[in-house]
Amino acid sequence: MNPWTTPRTVQAALKLMEAGAQLTKITDHVLNRRPFSAICLWAQSLNSVQLDGRIVWSQITQAMRRQCGFSENSDAGLVNFLNTTDEADVAIVFVERDDGRIKVDMRSVPGVDVSTVAVGLGGGGHPQAAGCTLESSLDETRKKVLAVVRQAMSQEKQQA
């Protein structure tokens, strides 16, 4: 469950379960199972994870994806894992895509809105799950996004 789970969603799940769907099995398959290539990618990326104030971040390069045999232009769910870091309010994963652009996946704890950052950078999303894709180098993207996130967090703190 998450903040966007509605009574209608729960009712639909109930109907599916009454019809024989195995919620535990489905949940495990969708949320907890990954191919080995994704685990390899996490290992590569976690090797260089950084904690920058209340922001935890990592990156995934094309070379890492090739080394692990991971063909998707995604973070394989890593940003959700990083978002469980006690010392951080925001998690970010920078993914170097096949076309050279950088996909930025962001998650946050309730009360910290990453969607405003994503929208400001040409992306979108929800307050606690947002992202964008930028046409700059991995280093340039990382510096820019981290600066914007720091500024947004500082402004939110001042307004609280």
DSSP file (Angstrom, degrees, kcal/mol; ACC not computed):
  #  RESIDUE AA STRUCTURE BP1 BP2  ACC     N-H-->O    O-->H-N    N-H-->O    O-->H-N    TCO  KAPPA ALPHA  PHI   PSI    X-CA   Y-CA   Z-CA
    1    1 A M              0   0    0      0, 0.0     0, 0.0     0, 0.0     0, 0.0   0.000 360.0 360.0 360.0 150.8    0.0    0.0    0.0
    2    2 A N    >   -     0   0    0      0, 0.0     3,-2.2     0, 0.0     0, 0.0  -0.870 360.0 -81.9-144.2 177.5    1.0    3.6   -0.6
    3    3 A P  T 3  S+     0   0    0      0, 0.0     0, 0.0     0, 0.0     0, 0.0   0.693 125.8  56.3 -60.1 -17.7   -0.6    7.0   -0.2
    4    4 A W  T 3  S+     0   0    0      2,-0.1     2,-0.5     0, 0.0     0, 0.0   0.400  75.7 115.7 -96.4   2.9   -2.3    6.6   -3.6
    5    5 A T    <   -     0   0    0     -3,-2.2     3,-0.0     4,-0.1     0, 0.0  -0.618  51.0-165.8 -72.9 122.4   -4.1    3.4   -2.7
    6    6 A T     >  -     0   0    0     -2,-0.5     4,-2.1     1,-0.1     3,-0.2  -0.622  36.1-106.7-106.6 165.0   -7.8    4.1   -2.7
    7    7 A P  H  > S+     0   0    0      0, 0.0     4,-2.5     0, 0.0     5,-0.2   0.872 122.7  57.2 -55.7 -35.7  -10.8    2.2   -1.4
    8    8 A R  H  > S+     0   0    0      2,-0.2     4,-2.3     1,-0.2     5,-0.2   0.900 105.0  50.4 -62.6 -40.3  -11.6    1.4   -5.0
    9    9 A T  H  > S+     0   0    0     -3,-0.2     4,-2.3     2,-0.2    -1,-0.2   0.922 111.4  47.6 -62.5 -44.8   -8.2   -0.2   -5.4
   10   10 A V  H  X S+     0   0    0     -4,-2.1     4,-2.3     1,-0.2    -2,-0.2   0.888 110.9  51.8 -65.3 -39.1   -8.6   -2.3   -2.2
   11   11 A Q  H  X S+     0   0    0     -4,-2.5     4,-2.4     2,-0.2    -1,-0.2   0.902 109.2  50.2 -63.2 -41.0  -12.1   -3.3   -3.4
   12   12 A A  H  X S+     0   0    0     -4,-2.3     4,-2.2     2,-0.2    -2,-0.2   0.914 110.4  49.9 -63.4 -42.0  -10.7   -4.4   -6.8
   13   13 A A  H  X S+     0   0    0     -4,-2.3     4,-2.5     1,-0.2    -2,-0.2   0.899 109.3  52.3 -62.5 -40.4   -8.0   -6.5   -5.0
   14   14 A L  H  X S+     0   0    0     -4,-2.3     4,-2.7     2,-0.2    -2,-0.2   0.926 109.1  49.2 -60.9 -45.6  -10.7   -8.1   -2.8
   15   15 A K  H  X S+     0   0    0     -4,-2.4     4,-1.4     1,-0.2    -1,-0.2   0.903 111.5  49.5 -61.2 -41.3  -12.7   -9.1   -5.9
   16   16 A L  H  <>S+     0   0    0     -4,-2.2     5,-2.7     2,-0.2    -1,-0.2   0.909 111.8  48.2 -64.3 -41.7   -9.6  -10.6   -7.5
   17   17 A M  H ><5S+     0   0    0     -4,-2.5     3,-1.6     1,-0.2    -2,-0.2   0.905 109.2  52.8 -65.5 -41.1   -8.8  -12.5   -4.3
   18   18 A E  H 3<5S+     0   0    0     -4,-2.7    -1,-0.2     1,-0.3    -2,-0.2   0.793 106.9  54.2 -63.7 -27.0  -12.3  -13.8   -4.1
   19   19 A A  T 3<5S-     0   0    0     -4,-1.4    -1,-0.3    -5,-0.2    -2,-0.2   0.450 133.7 -89.4 -86.5  -0.9  -12.0  -15.0   -7.7
   20   20 A G  T < 5S+     0   0    0     -3,-1.6    -3,-0.2     1,-0.3    -2,-0.1   0.388  74.3 148.5 113.5  -3.9   -8.8  -17.0   -6.7
   21   21 A A      < -     0   0    0     -5,-2.7     2,-1.0    -6,-0.2    -1,-0.3  -0.412  45.5-133.8 -64.7 139.2   -5.9  -14.5   -7.2
   22   22 A Q     >  -     0   0    0      1,-0.2     4,-2.6    -2,-0.1     5,-0.2  -0.795  19.4-170.6 -98.9  95.9   -3.1  -15.2   -4.7
   23   23 A L  H  > S+     0   0    0     -2,-1.0     4,-3.0     1,-0.2     5,-0.3   0.868  83.2  52.0 -55.9 -43.1   -2.2  -11.7   -3.4
   24   24 A T  H  > S+     0   0    0      1,-0.2     4,-2.4     2,-0.2    -1,-0.2   0.921 112.4  45.3 -61.9 -44.2    0.9  -12.9   -1.6
   25   25 A K  H  > S+     0   0    0      2,-0.2     4,-2.4     1,-0.2    -2,-0.2   0.913 115.4  46.9 -66.4 -43.0    2.3  -14.6   -4.6
   26   26 A I  H  X S+     0   0    0     -4,-2.6     4,-2.8     2,-0.2     5,-0.3   0.936 112.9  48.8 -65.0 -46.7    1.5  -11.6   -6.9
   27   27 A T  H  X>S+     0   0    0     -4,-3.0     4,-2.9    -5,-0.2     5,-0.6   0.920 112.4  48.7 -59.8 -45.1    2.9   -9.1   -4.5
   28   28 A D  I  X>S+     0   0    0     -4,-2.4     4,-1.9    -5,-0.3     5,-1.0   0.932 113.8  46.3 -60.9 -45.9    6.1  -11.2   -4.1
   29   29 A H  I  <5S+     0   0    0     -4,-2.4     4,-0.4     3,-0.2    -2,-0.2   0.915 119.7  38.7 -64.3 -43.7    6.5  -11.5   -7.9
   30   30 A V  I  <5S+     0   0    0     -4,-2.8    -2,-0.2    -5,-0.2    -1,-0.2   0.896 130.4  24.2 -76.4 -40.9    5.8   -7.9   -8.6
   31   31 A L  I  <5S+     0   0    0     -4,-2.9    -3,-0.2    -5,-0.3    -2,-0.2   0.743 129.1  31.5-100.3 -25.6    7.6   -6.2   -5.7
   32   32 A N  I  <<S+     0   0    0     -4,-1.9     2,-0.4    -5,-0.6    -3,-0.2   0.627  94.6  83.6-114.7 -15.0   10.3   -8.6   -4.5
   33   33 A R      < +     0   0    0     -5,-1.0     0, 0.0    -4,-0.4     0, 0.0  -0.760  47.6 166.6 -99.6 138.8   11.6  -10.7   -7.4
   34   34 A R        -     0   0    0     -2,-0.4     2,-0.1    -3,-0.0    -3,-0.0  -0.979  37.8-103.1-143.4 152.7   14.3   -9.5   -9.8
   35   35 A P    >>  -     0   0    0      0, 0.0     4,-1.5     0, 0.0     3,-1.0  -0.408  37.6-111.1 -70.7 156.9   16.5  -11.0  -12.5
   36   36 A F  H 3> S+     0   0    0      1,-0.3     4,-2.7     2,-0.2     5,-0.2   0.852 117.3  63.7 -57.1 -34.8   20.1  -11.7  -11.5
   37   37 A S  H 3> S+     0   0    0      1,-0.2     4,-1.9     2,-0.2    -1,-0.3   0.852 102.3  49.7 -60.5 -33.2   21.2   -8.9  -13.9
   38   38 A A  H <> S+     0   0    0     -3,-1.0     4,-2.5     2,-0.2    -1,-0.2   0.892 109.8  50.0 -70.8 -39.6   19.3   -6.4  -11.8
   39   39 A I  H  X S+     0   0    0     -4,-1.5     4,-2.4     2,-0.2    -2,-0.2   0.911 110.6  50.4 -63.9 -42.1   21.0   -7.7   -8.6
   40   40 A C  H  X S+     0   0    0     -4,-2.7     4,-2.3     2,-0.2    -1,-0.2   0.909 110.1  50.6 -59.5 -43.2   24.4   -7.4  -10.3
   41   41 A L  H  X S+     0   0    0     -4,-1.9     4,-2.6    -5,-0.2    -2,-0.2   0.906 108.7  51.1 -63.7 -42.5   23.5   -3.8  -11.4
   42   42 A W  H  X S+     0   0    0     -4,-2.5     4,-3.5     2,-0.2     5,-0.3   0.929 109.0  51.9 -59.3 -44.6   22.5   -2.9   -7.8
   43   43 A A  H  X S+     0   0    0     -4,-2.4     4,-1.1     1,-0.2    -2,-0.2   0.921 111.3  46.8 -59.3 -44.6   25.9   -4.3   -6.6
   44   44 A Q  H  < S+     0   0    0     -4,-2.3     4,-0.3     1,-0.2    -1,-0.2   0.934 117.8  42.0 -61.8 -46.0   27.7   -2.2   -9.1
   45   45 A S  H >< S+     0   0    0     -4,-2.6     3,-1.6     1,-0.2    14,-0.3   0.882 110.3  54.9 -72.3 -39.4   25.8    1.0   -8.2
   46   46 A L  H >< S+     0   0    0     -4,-3.5     3,-1.1     1,-0.3    -1,-0.2   0.740  93.2  73.2 -67.1 -21.1   25.8    0.5   -4.5
   47   47 A N  T 3< S+     0   0    0     -4,-1.1    -1,-0.3    -5,-0.3    -2,-0.2   0.753 109.2  31.2 -62.2 -23.0   29.5    0.3   -4.6
   48   48 A S  T <  S+     0   0    0     -3,-1.6    -1,-0.2    -4,-0.3    -2,-0.2   0.128  84.7 145.5-123.1  21.2   29.6    4.0   -5.2
   49   49 A V    <   -     0   0    0     -3,-1.1     2,-0.4     9,-0.1     9,-0.2  -0.291  31.6-156.7 -61.6 144.4   26.5    5.2   -3.3
   50   50 A Q  E     -A   57   0A   0      7,-3.0     7,-2.6     2,-0.0     2,-0.6  -0.944  16.4-150.0-127.4 144.7   26.8    8.6   -1.7
   51   51 A L  E     -A   56   0A   0     -2,-0.4     2,-0.6     5,-0.2     5,-0.2  -0.970  17.5-179.3-112.7 115.2   25.1   10.3    1.2
   52   52 A D  E >   -A   55   0A   0      3,-3.7     3,-1.6    -2,-0.6     2,-0.4  -0.869  63.0 -61.6-118.2  92.9   25.0   14.1    0.7
   53   53 A G  T 3  S-     0   0    0     -2,-0.6    97,-0.0     1,-0.3     0, 0.0  -0.552 120.8 -16.9  64.1-121.4   23.3   15.7    3.6
   54   54 A R  T 3  S+     0   0    0     -2,-0.4    35,-3.3    34,-0.1    36,-1.9   0.095 123.0  93.8-100.9  20.7   19.8   14.2    3.6
   55   55 A I  E <   -Ab  52  90A   0     -3,-1.6    -3,-3.7    33,-0.2     2,-0.5  -0.963  54.9-166.4-115.9 125.9   20.1   13.0    0.0
   56   56 A V  E     +Ab  51  91A   0     34,-2.7    36,-2.2    -2,-0.5     2,-0.3  -0.936  21.8 167.2-107.2 133.6   21.3    9.5   -0.9
   57   57 A W  E     +Ab  50  92A   0     -7,-2.6    -7,-3.0    -2,-0.5     2,-0.3  -0.972  17.2 171.0-145.7 159.1   22.2    9.0   -4.5
   58   58 A S  E     - b   0  93A   0     34,-1.7    36,-2.2    -2,-0.3     2,-0.3  -0.921  19.8-133.6-152.1 177.3   23.9    6.7   -6.9
   59   59 A Q  E     - b   0  94A   0    -14,-0.3     2,-0.5    -2,-0.3    36,-0.2  -0.966   1.1-150.2-140.4 156.6   24.4    6.3  -10.6
   60   60 A I  E     - b   0  95A   0     34,-3.1    36,-3.2    -2,-0.3     2,-0.2  -0.984  18.6-161.3-128.4 118.2   24.2    3.6  -13.2
   61   61 A T     >  -     0   0    0     -2,-0.5     4,-2.0    34,-0.2     5,-0.1  -0.513  32.6-112.5 -93.8 164.6   26.4    3.9  -16.3
   62   62 A Q  H  > S+     0   0    0      1,-0.2     4,-2.6     2,-0.2     5,-0.2   0.887 119.2  57.5 -59.9 -38.5   26.0    2.1  -19.6
   63   63 A A  H  > S+     0   0    0      1,-0.2     4,-2.7     2,-0.2    -1,-0.2   0.899 105.2  49.8 -61.6 -40.9   29.2    0.2  -18.8
   64   64 A M  H  > S+     0   0    0      2,-0.2     4,-1.9     1,-0.2     6,-0.2   0.925 111.1  49.3 -61.9 -44.8   27.6   -1.2  -15.6
   65   65 A R  H  X>S+     0   0    0     -4,-2.0     5,-2.5     1,-0.2     4,-0.9   0.917 113.0  46.7 -62.6 -43.0   24.5   -2.2  -17.5
   66   66 A R  H ><5S+     0   0    0     -4,-2.6     3,-0.8     1,-0.2    -2,-0.2   0.934 110.2  53.0 -63.5 -45.7   26.6   -4.0  -20.2
   67   67 A Q  H 3<5S+     0   0    0     -4,-2.7    -1,-0.2     1,-0.3    -2,-0.2   0.853 116.3  39.7 -58.7 -35.8   28.8   -5.7  -17.6
   68   68 A C  H 3<5S-     0   0    0     -4,-1.9    -1,-0.3    -5,-0.2    -2,-0.2   0.529 109.3-119.8 -92.6  -6.8   25.7   -7.1  -15.8
   69   69 A G  T <<5 +     0   0    0     -4,-0.9     2,-0.7    -3,-0.8    -3,-0.2   0.804  61.0 150.0  72.0  28.0   23.7   -7.9  -19.0
   70   70 A F      < -     0   0    0     -5,-2.5    -1,-0.2    -6,-0.2    -2,-0.1  -0.856  22.3-178.8 -97.7 112.1   20.9   -5.5  -17.9
   71   71 A S        +     0   0    0     -2,-0.7    -1,-0.1    -3,-0.1     2,-0.1   0.597  46.0  98.7 -92.5 -11.9   19.4   -4.1  -21.1
   72   72 A E  S    S-     0   0    0      1,-0.1     2,-0.7    -7,-0.1    -2,-0.1  -0.424  72.6-131.0 -77.3 151.2   16.7   -1.8  -19.7
   73   73 A N  S    S+     0   0    0     -2,-0.1     2,-0.2    24,-0.0    -1,-0.1  -0.360  77.9  97.1 -90.2  51.5   17.3    2.0  -19.4
   74   74 A S  S    S-     0   0    0     -2,-0.7    22,-0.1    22,-0.1    -2,-0.0  -0.773  84.6-114.7-133.0 175.8   16.1    1.9  -15.8
   75   75 A D    >   -     0   0    0     -2,-0.2     3,-1.9    20,-0.1    19,-0.0   0.338  47.7-124.3 -94.5   5.9   17.4    1.7  -12.3
   76   76 A A  T 3  S-     0   0    0      1,-0.3   -34,-0.1     2,-0.1   -35,-0.0   0.770  70.2 -57.0  57.9  28.4   15.9   -1.8  -11.7
   77   77 A G  T >> S+     0   0    0      3,-0.0     4,-1.3     4,-0.0     3,-0.6   0.529 102.5 131.7  84.6   5.4   14.0   -0.4   -8.7
   78   78 A L  H <>  +     0   0    0     -3,-1.9     4,-2.7     1,-0.2     5,-0.2   0.865  64.6  61.0 -60.7 -37.8   17.2    0.7   -6.9
   79   79 A V  H 3> S+     0   0    0      1,-0.2     4,-1.6     2,-0.2    -1,-0.2   0.863 102.1  52.7 -60.9 -35.1   15.8    4.2   -6.1
   80   80 A N  H <4 S+     0   0    0     -3,-0.6    -1,-0.2     2,-0.2    -2,-0.2   0.892 110.2  48.2 -66.6 -38.3   13.0    2.6   -4.0
   81   81 A F  H >< S+     0   0    0     -4,-1.3     3,-1.8     1,-0.2    -2,-0.2   0.934 110.5  50.3 -65.3 -46.2   15.6    0.6   -2.1
   82   82 A L  H >< S+     0   0    0     -4,-2.7     3,-1.9     1,-0.3    -1,-0.2   0.818  98.3  68.6 -61.7 -29.8   17.7    3.7   -1.5
   83   83 A N  T 3< S+     0   0    0     -4,-1.6    -1,-0.3     1,-0.3    -2,-0.2   0.573  87.2  67.9 -68.1  -7.0   14.6    5.6   -0.3
   84   84 A T  T <  S+     0   0    0     -3,-1.8     2,-0.3    -4,-0.2    -1,-0.3   0.392  70.4 124.4 -89.8   3.3   14.6    3.3    2.8
   85   85 A T    X   -     0   0    0     -3,-1.9     3,-1.5     1,-0.2   -29,-0.1  -0.500  56.9-147.7 -68.0 121.5   17.8    4.9    4.1
   86   86 A D  T 3  S+     0   0    0     -2,-0.3    -1,-0.2     1,-0.3    -3,-0.0   0.860  94.7  51.8 -57.3 -39.0   17.3    6.2    7.6
   87   87 A E  T 3  S+     0   0    0      2,-0.0     2,-0.3    -3,-0.0    -1,-0.3   0.417 102.6  72.7 -83.5   2.2   19.6    9.2    7.2
   88   88 A A    <   -     0   0    0     -3,-1.5   -33,-0.2    -6,-0.1   -34,-0.1  -0.896  46.5-173.9-123.6 148.8   18.1   10.5    3.9
   89   89 A D  S    S+     0   0    0    -35,-3.3    20,-2.1    -2,-0.3     2,-0.4   0.562  83.3  40.9-105.5 -19.0   14.8   12.2    3.0
   90   90 A V  E     -bC  55 108A   0    -36,-1.9   -34,-2.7    18,-0.2     2,-0.4  -0.995  64.0-164.3-133.7 137.5   15.5   12.0   -0.8
   91   91 A A  E     -bC  56 107A   0     16,-2.7    16,-2.3    -2,-0.4     2,-0.4  -0.968  11.7-177.7-119.4 137.9   16.9    9.2   -2.9
   92   92 A I  E     -bC  57 106A   0    -36,-2.2   -34,-1.7    -2,-0.4     2,-0.4  -0.999  12.0-169.9-137.1 137.4   18.1    9.7   -6.4
   93   93 A V  E     -bC  58 105A   0     12,-2.2    12,-2.5    -2,-0.4     2,-0.6  -0.997  11.5-153.8-125.5 128.3   19.5    7.4   -9.1
   94   94 A F  E     -bC  59 104A   0    -36,-2.2   -34,-3.1    -2,-0.4     2,-0.5  -0.890  13.4-164.9-100.2 121.0   21.1    8.8  -12.2
   95   95 A V  E     -bC  60 103A   0      8,-3.3     8,-2.9    -2,-0.6     2,-0.8  -0.933  14.9-142.8-115.6 120.1   20.8    6.3  -15.2
   96   96 A E  E     - C   0 102A   0    -36,-3.2     6,-0.2    -2,-0.5     5,-0.1  -0.711  28.4-149.5 -79.1 112.5   22.9    6.7  -18.3
   97   97 A R    >   -     0   0    0      4,-2.7     3,-1.7    -2,-0.8   -35,-0.1  -0.280  24.9-105.6 -81.9 167.1   20.6    5.7  -21.1
   98   98 A D  T 3  S+     0   0    0      1,-0.3    -1,-0.1     2,-0.1    -2,-0.0   0.829 120.7  55.2 -59.5 -33.4   21.5    4.1  -24.4
   99   99 A D  T 3  S-     0   0    0      2,-0.1    -1,-0.3     1,-0.1     3,-0.1   0.389 119.8-108.5 -84.5   4.9   20.9    7.4  -26.2
  100  100 A G  S <  S+     0   0    0     -3,-1.7    36,-0.2     1,-0.3    -2,-0.1   0.230  80.9 123.5  89.8 -14.8   23.3    9.2  -23.9
  101  101 A R        -     0   0    0     34,-0.1    -4,-2.7    -5,-0.1     2,-0.6  -0.371  62.0-120.8 -74.9 162.7   20.6   11.1  -22.1
  102  102 A I  E     -CD  96 134A   0     32,-2.9    32,-2.8    -6,-0.2     2,-0.5  -0.924  15.6-152.4-112.1 120.6   20.4   10.8  -18.3
  103  103 A K  E     -CD  95 133A   0     -8,-2.9    -8,-3.3    -2,-0.6     2,-0.6  -0.782  11.3-157.5 -88.9 130.1   17.3    9.5  -16.6
  104  104 A V  E     -CD  94 132A   0     28,-3.5    28,-1.6    -2,-0.5     2,-0.5  -0.944   6.9-169.5-115.0 114.4   16.8   10.8  -13.1
  105  105 A D  E     -CD  93 131A   0    -12,-2.5   -12,-2.2    -2,-0.6     2,-0.4  -0.902   9.9-174.9-104.4 128.8   14.7    8.8  -10.7
  106  106 A M  E     +CD  92 130A   0     24,-3.0    24,-2.1    -2,-0.5     2,-0.3  -0.962  11.0 175.2-127.9 142.0   13.7   10.5   -7.4
  107  107 A R  E     -CD  91 129A   0    -16,-2.3   -16,-2.7    -2,-0.4     2,-0.3  -0.954   9.2-177.8-135.3 156.3   11.9    9.3   -4.3
  108  108 A S  E     -C   90   0A   0     20,-1.6   -18,-0.2    -2,-0.3     3,-0.1  -0.967  30.0-100.5-149.7 166.4   11.3   11.0   -1.0
  109  109 A V    >   -     0   0    0    -20,-2.1     3,-1.9    -2,-0.3   -20,-0.0  -0.500  61.7 -77.0 -79.9 156.8    9.8   10.7    2.4
  110  110 A P  T 3  S+     0   0    0      0, 0.0    -1,-0.1     0, 0.0     3,-0.1  -0.295 121.7  37.0 -54.4 138.2    6.3   12.2    3.0
  111  111 A G  T 3  S+     0   0    0      1,-0.1     2,-0.5    -3,-0.1    17,-0.0   0.231  97.8  90.2  99.9 -12.7    6.7   16.0    3.5
  112  112 A V    <   -     0   0    0     -3,-1.9     2,-0.8   -23,-0.1    -1,-0.1  -0.972  66.2-152.8-119.0 117.4    9.4   16.3    0.9
  113  113 A D        +     0   0    0     -2,-0.5     4,-0.5     1,-0.2     3,-0.2  -0.780  22.9 169.6 -98.2 104.3    8.1   17.0   -2.6
  114  114 A V     >  +     0   0    0     13,-3.0     4,-2.3    -2,-0.8    -1,-0.2   0.605  69.0  77.5 -86.0 -11.4   10.4   15.9   -5.4
  115  115 A S  H  > S+     0   0    0     12,-0.4     4,-2.9     1,-0.2     5,-0.2   0.860  88.9  56.0 -67.0 -33.5    7.8   16.5   -8.1
  116  116 A T  H  > S+     0   0    0     -3,-0.2     4,-2.1     2,-0.2    -1,-0.2   0.894 109.1  47.3 -64.8 -37.8    8.4   20.2   -8.0
  117  117 A V  H  > S+     0   0    0     -4,-0.5     4,-1.1     2,-0.2    -2,-0.2   0.949 113.4  47.8 -64.5 -49.1   12.1   19.5   -8.8
  118  118 A A  H ><>S+     0   0    0     -4,-2.3     5,-3.5     1,-0.2     3,-0.6   0.915 112.3  48.5 -60.4 -45.1   11.2   17.1  -11.6
  119  119 A V  H ><5S+     0   0    0     -4,-2.9     3,-1.8     1,-0.2    -1,-0.2   0.911 108.3  55.0 -62.3 -42.4    8.7   19.5  -13.2
  120  120 A G  H 3<5S+     0   0    0     -4,-2.1    -1,-0.2     1,-0.3    -2,-0.2   0.743 109.5  48.3 -61.8 -23.2   11.2   22.3  -13.0
  121  121 A L  T <<5S-     0   0    0     -4,-1.1    -1,-0.3    -3,-0.6    -2,-0.2   0.236 130.2 -92.8-101.9  11.9   13.6   20.1  -14.9
  122  122 A G  T < 5S+     0   0    0     -3,-1.8    -3,-0.2     1,-0.2    -2,-0.1   0.573  96.5  93.3  92.8  10.1   11.1   19.1  -17.6
  123  123 A G      < -     0   0    0     -5,-3.5     2,-0.3    -6,-0.2     9,-0.2  -0.046  53.7-155.3-110.3-146.3    9.8   15.9  -16.0
  124  124 A G  E     +E  131   0A   0      7,-2.1     7,-2.4    -3,-0.1     2,-0.3  -0.939  24.9 126.1-171.9-168.8    6.9   15.1  -13.7
  125  125 A G  E     -E  130   0A   0     -2,-0.3     5,-0.3     5,-0.2   -10,-0.0  -0.960  55.7 -46.8 139.1-154.9    5.6   12.7  -11.2
  126  126 A H  E >   -E  129   0A   0      3,-3.4     3,-0.8    -2,-0.3   -12,-0.2  -0.689  57.9 -94.8-114.7 166.1    4.1   12.7   -7.7
  127  127 A P  T 3  S+     0   0    0      0, 0.0   -13,-3.0     0, 0.0   -12,-0.4   0.856 125.7  28.1 -52.3 -38.2    5.3   14.4   -4.5
  128  128 A Q  T 3  S+     0   0    0      1,-0.2   -20,-1.6   -15,-0.2     2,-0.3   0.432 127.2  42.0-105.6   1.5    7.2   11.3   -3.3
  129  129 A A  E <  S+DE 107 126A   0     -3,-0.8    -3,-3.4   -22,-0.2     2,-0.3  -0.839  73.4 130.8-150.2 108.2    8.0    9.7   -6.7
  130  130 A A  E     +DE 106 125A   0    -24,-2.1   -24,-3.0    -2,-0.3     2,-0.3  -0.911  19.5 171.1-149.6 172.1    9.1   11.7   -9.7
  131  131 A G  E     -DE 105 124A   0     -7,-2.4    -7,-2.1    -2,-0.3     2,-0.3  -0.988  11.2-159.9-172.4 176.2   11.8   12.0  -12.4
  132  132 A C  E     -D  104   0A   0    -28,-1.6   -28,-3.5    -2,-0.3     2,-0.4  -0.951  19.8-125.4-157.9 170.3   13.1   13.6  -15.5
  133  133 A T  E     -D  103   0A   0     -2,-0.3     2,-0.3   -30,-0.2   -30,-0.2  -0.996  27.0-165.7-129.2 126.9   15.4   12.9  -18.4
  134  134 A L  E     -D  102   0A   0    -32,-2.8   -32,-2.9    -2,-0.4     2,-0.9  -0.849  22.8-136.7-117.8 149.3   18.2   15.4  -19.2
  135  135 A E  S    S+     0   0    0     -2,-0.3     2,-0.3   -34,-0.2   -34,-0.1  -0.601  71.6  90.0-102.1  70.5   20.4   15.9  -22.2
  136  136 A S  S    S-     0   0    0     -2,-0.9    -2,-0.1   -36,-0.2   -34,-0.1  -0.925  84.2 -71.8-149.8 172.4   23.7   16.5  -20.5
  137  137 A S     >  -     0   0    0     -2,-0.3     4,-2.8     1,-0.1     5,-0.2  -0.177  46.0-108.7 -65.9 164.0   26.6   14.4  -19.2
  138  138 A L  H  > S+     0   0    0      2,-0.2     4,-2.6     1,-0.2     5,-0.2   0.927 120.3  46.8 -58.3 -46.9   26.2   12.2  -16.2
  139  139 A D  H  > S+     0   0    0      2,-0.2     4,-2.5     1,-0.2     5,-0.2   0.926 114.0  46.7 -63.4 -46.1   28.5   14.6  -14.1
  140  140 A E  H  > S+     0   0    0      2,-0.2     4,-2.4     1,-0.2     5,-0.2   0.916 114.0  48.4 -62.8 -43.1   26.7   17.7  -15.3
  141  141 A T  H  X S+     0   0    0     -4,-2.8     4,-3.0     2,-0.2     5,-0.3   0.937 111.5  49.6 -62.1 -47.3   23.3   16.2  -14.6
  142  142 A R  H  X S+     0   0    0     -4,-2.6     4,-2.6    -5,-0.2     5,-0.3   0.937 112.7  46.6 -58.8 -48.6   24.3   15.0  -11.2
  143  143 A K  H  X S+     0   0    0     -4,-2.5     4,-1.9     1,-0.2    -1,-0.2   0.923 115.8  45.9 -60.3 -45.2   25.7   18.4  -10.1
  144  144 A K  H  X S+     0   0    0     -4,-2.4     4,-2.3    -5,-0.2    -2,-0.2   0.948 115.4  44.5 -64.5 -50.3   22.6   20.3  -11.5
  145  145 A V  H  X S+     0   0    0     -4,-3.0     4,-2.8     1,-0.2     5,-0.2   0.922 112.8  50.7 -64.6 -44.9   20.0   17.9  -10.0
  146  146 A L  H  X S+     0   0    0     -4,-2.6     4,-2.6    -5,-0.3    -1,-0.2   0.902 111.1  49.6 -60.6 -39.9   21.7   17.7   -6.6
  147  147 A A  H  X S+     0   0    0     -4,-1.9     4,-2.2    -5,-0.3    -1,-0.2   0.922 112.7  46.6 -64.0 -43.8   21.9   21.5   -6.4
  148  148 A V  H  X S+     0   0    0     -4,-2.3     4,-2.5     2,-0.2    -2,-0.2   0.896 113.4  48.7 -66.5 -40.2   18.3   21.9   -7.3
  149  149 A V  H  X S+     0   0    0     -4,-2.8     4,-2.7     2,-0.2     5,-0.2   0.927 110.7  50.5 -65.8 -44.5   17.2   19.3   -4.8
  150  150 A R  H  X S+     0   0    0     -4,-2.6     4,-2.3    -5,-0.2    -2,-0.2   0.928 112.3  47.6 -57.4 -45.3   19.3   20.9   -2.0
  151  151 A Q  H  X S+     0   0    0     -4,-2.2     4,-2.4     2,-0.2    -2,-0.2   0.921 112.3  48.6 -63.2 -45.0   17.7   24.2   -2.8
  152  152 A A  H  X S+     0   0    0     -4,-2.5     4,-2.5     1,-0.2    -1,-0.2   0.902 111.8  49.2 -62.8 -41.6   14.2   22.8   -2.8
  153  153 A M  H  X S+     0   0    0     -4,-2.7     4,-2.2     2,-0.2    -1,-0.2   0.892 110.8  50.7 -65.3 -38.8   14.7   21.0    0.5
  154  154 A S  H  X S+     0   0    0     -4,-2.3     4,-2.1    -5,-0.2    -2,-0.2   0.917 111.3  47.6 -64.6 -43.4   16.1   24.2    2.0
  155  155 A Q  H  X S+     0   0    0     -4,-2.4     4,-1.9     2,-0.2    -2,-0.2   0.904 111.5  50.3 -64.6 -41.8   13.1   26.2    0.9
  156  156 A E  H  X S+     0   0    0     -4,-2.5     4,-1.1     1,-0.2    -1,-0.2   0.899 110.3  50.7 -62.4 -39.7   10.7   23.5    2.2
  157  157 A K  H  < S+     0   0    0     -4,-2.2     3,-0.3     1,-0.2    -1,-0.2   0.897 109.8  49.8 -65.0 -40.1   12.5   23.5    5.5
  158  158 A Q  H  < S+     0   0    0     -4,-2.1    -1,-0.2     1,-0.2    -2,-0.2   0.840 110.9  49.8 -66.7 -33.5   12.2   27.4    5.7
  159  159 A Q  H  <        0   0    0     -4,-1.9    -1,-0.2     1,-0.2    -2,-0.2   0.695 360.0 360.0 -79.1 -19.0    8.5   27.2    5.0
  160  160 A A     <        0   0    0     -4,-1.1    -1,-0.2    -3,-0.3    -2,-0.2   0.489 360.0 360.0 -75.9 360.0    7.8   24.6    7.6
